[in-house]
Amino acid sequence: MDPLAELQSRYERLQVLYQVSNVIHSTLEPQEALQLVLREAVRIMRATSGSVIMINPTSGLLEIQTSTGLPQNAPDVRLRVGQGITGWVAQTGQPACVGDVRKDPRYVMLRRGVRSELAVPLAVMGELRGVLNVDSDRENAFTVADQELLQELAVQAARVIHNTWLYEQLRMKTRLLETLVSVSQTINSALNVNEALQVITRESCKLMQAKTCSLLMIDDAGENLTLRASFGAGAAYINKPALSIEESFAGVVLRRKKPLQLENVQTSARYQNTEIARKEKLCALLSAPLLFGGEAIGVLNVYKDEAYIFSNEEVHILSALAELSAIAIEKARLYERVVDVEEQLRQNEKLSALGLLAAEVAHEIRNPLTVMKMLYHSLDLRFPEGDPRMKDDVILREKMEHLNKFVEQILDFARSTEPKLTEVNLNQLVDDLGLLTRHKLRNQQIQFFRKLDADIPNVMGDATQLSQAFLNLTLNAVEAMPNGGTLTISSKAMRAPRSSEQPTHVVLEFTDTGHGMSAAQRDRAFTSLLSTTKTKGTGLGLAIVARVVETHRGKIKIRSKPGKGTTVSIAFPV
């Protein structure tokens, strides 16, 4: 070829490459980019059919990623590296130009009528990742110049493939992170442990696009991992026995406190339940430890239904999700303990109410009973021998004595409820109250505010009884705001008028924005425990508060109007 013709040929080749480059760089979608590369390769080579074949990193087999002009079942064909002309290129990294495939023993036929084939390697970042292949129905259809041009096109294509893979990885990472934020909010909204576990497995399965997800936790003996929740699992998996921490793959993850994965649990000697995996069609496994405070409390597993290698991004995402899940589990456990403590306080409140009731029983029954006994003895009733009224007289005396002893027992019980006075910081009791009731207030859509004077002095009181009284006031406020509202607790020190000396009283005020109280309701608010007219609950709430305040030498007042909310003010002497 003369220099001018050679120069013309080089110019045409560069022009073609420039045009092809513009086309194949027009997308960042991996599959679309491969299709563009193949379409341009077939066009400039004047080929009849073509394919882009990539090496599967999991199986090591050659798989057709996109094709044109080949039969519909062609993508189902898998070749080993070294098998066929394409496999030879993938094995050696060298191009192959075959003028008549019928004379080449390496050829594997995918389409009848093929006579010549040109295949060049696809190297991404210096690593051979696949083969670009074109076919023709004509013999000796491809020249050396065609081979050089296709090789240069393969270099361009490799850059495009690399960029689209990077883009896809970043897009996947972004999607995973965005989903992780959403999932973490969903998980942390669960307040019941079992509910939290179910949410974790469901959302993990969606996030990781897995077939099945399971959550195993350490049993009470600390020897086995038991299934606590699952999503997408069948009966065989759900009913499988507990896993030994010392012998199982999940136990290794737990002990090492690091995520681990298996490409195929159906064939792995490290996996204990291979038969169950085959029955459930579980294949790839990624397992991450649930870590809280540096300690592993369980493992989170996700399964794919095919052999798969989880990327570093997926491993990091599941690890982050497992850590969030551990926090959510401990939060739910803590909430359940808080609910239990609240219930205990309610039970203590009932016991306190019984003690206060006992004092009132003594007041309401003992005095009339004493009068009855005195009057009865003053009658000095005497009946003749054999008179049946003598027996009635004995029974009457015995019953009055029995009733008197019963009253004495009640008095003994009442004495045990007398407050045990120590120095108490009322602000601290209010802070503890806020911690105890925060979930209940949040669930009732009630905002809680504290306006506490940091300089108030301590008062003499029984912290347990005062806490129960304050809890009663808070729960009464919650009942008054069924549709939500605001509860404000404030504290301040009170001094004598025109005095700058030490405070004489500490005042606590509980202010709600509820439905308020009528004048009649205010008048009856602190009435006898035995004469309440409340239709809901025990009717003891404010009466108990009043008795507790009274035993602490305090004073209680109510300011309220219907529809305007209520303020309960308590003054304790310093």
SULMO-V912919 format. One record per backbone hydrogen bond with DSSP energy under -1.0 kcal/mol. NH is the residue of the N-H (numbers start at 1). CO is the residue of the C=O. Records with the same first field share a line. If there is no record, write none. Layout:
BEGIN
NH=CO + CO
END
This chain:
BEGIN
6=2
7=3
8=4
9=5
10=6
11=7
12=8
13=9
14=10
15=11
16=12
17=13
18=14
19=15
20=16
21=17
22=18
23=19
24=20
25=21
26=23
33=29
34=30
35=31
36=32
37=33
38=34
39=35
40=36
41=37
42=38
43=39
44=40
45=41
47=42
48=135
49=135
50=68
51=133
52=66
53=131
54=63
55=129
56=61
60=56
62=79
63=54
65=52
66=52
68=50
74=71
76=73
77=74
79=62
83=80
87=83
88=84
89=85
90=86
91=87
92=88
93=89
96=119
98=117
101=115
103=100
104=101
107=104
114=111
115=136
116=136
117=98
118=134
119=96
120=132
122=130
124=127
127=124
129=122
130=122
131=53
132=120
133=51
134=118
135=49
136=116
140=99
147=143
148=144
149=145
150=146
151=147
152=148
153=149
154=150
155=151
156=152
157=153
158=154
159=155
160=156
161=157
162=158
163=159
164=160
165=161
166=162
167=163
168=164
169=165
170=166
171=167
172=168
173=169
174=170
175=171
176=172
177=173
178=174
179=175
180=176
181=177
182=178
183=179
184=180
185=181
186=182
187=183
188=184
190=187
196=192
197=193
198=194
199=195
200=196
201=197
202=198
203=199
204=200
205=201
206=202
207=203
208=204
210=205
211=303
212=303
213=231
214=301
215=229
216=299
217=226
218=297
219=224
222=219
225=243
226=217
228=215
229=215
231=213
238=234
239=235
240=237
243=225
245=223
248=244
252=248
253=249
254=250
255=251
256=252
257=253
260=287
262=285
265=283
277=273
278=274
279=275
280=276
282=277
283=304
284=306
285=262
286=302
287=260
288=300
290=298
292=295
295=292
297=290
299=216
300=288
301=214
302=286
303=212
304=284
315=311
316=312
317=313
318=314
319=315
320=316
321=317
322=318
323=319
324=320
325=321
326=322
327=323
328=324
329=325
330=326
331=327
332=328
333=329
334=330
335=331
336=332
337=333
338=334
339=335
340=336
341=337
342=338
343=339
344=340
345=341
346=342
347=343
348=344
349=345
350=346
351=347
352=348
353=349
354=350
355=351
356=352
357=353
358=354
359=355
360=356
361=357
362=358
363=359
364=360
365=361
366=362
369=365
370=366
371=367
372=368
373=369
374=370
375=371
376=372
377=373
378=374
379=375
387=384
390=387
392=388
393=389
394=390
395=391
396=392
397=393
398=394
399=395
400=396
401=397
402=398
403=399
404=400
405=401
406=402
407=403
408=404
409=405
410=406
411=407
412=408
413=409
414=410
415=411
417=414
418=415
422=461
424=459
429=425
430=426
431=427
432=428
433=429
434=430
435=431
436=432
437=433
441=437
442=438
443=439
444=440
445=442
446=441
447=485
449=487
451=489
456=453
459=424
461=422
466=462
467=463
468=464
469=465
470=466
471=467
472=468
473=469
474=470
475=471
476=472
477=473
478=474
479=475
480=476
481=478
484=481
485=445
487=447
488=511
489=449
490=509
491=451
492=507
494=505
499=496
504=494
505=494
506=572
507=492
508=570
509=490
510=568
511=488
512=566
515=480
522=518
523=519
524=520
527=524
531=528
544=540
545=541
546=542
547=543
548=544
549=545
550=546
551=547
553=550
554=549
555=571
557=569
559=567
561=565
563=515
564=561
567=559
568=510
569=557
570=508
571=555
572=506
574=504
END
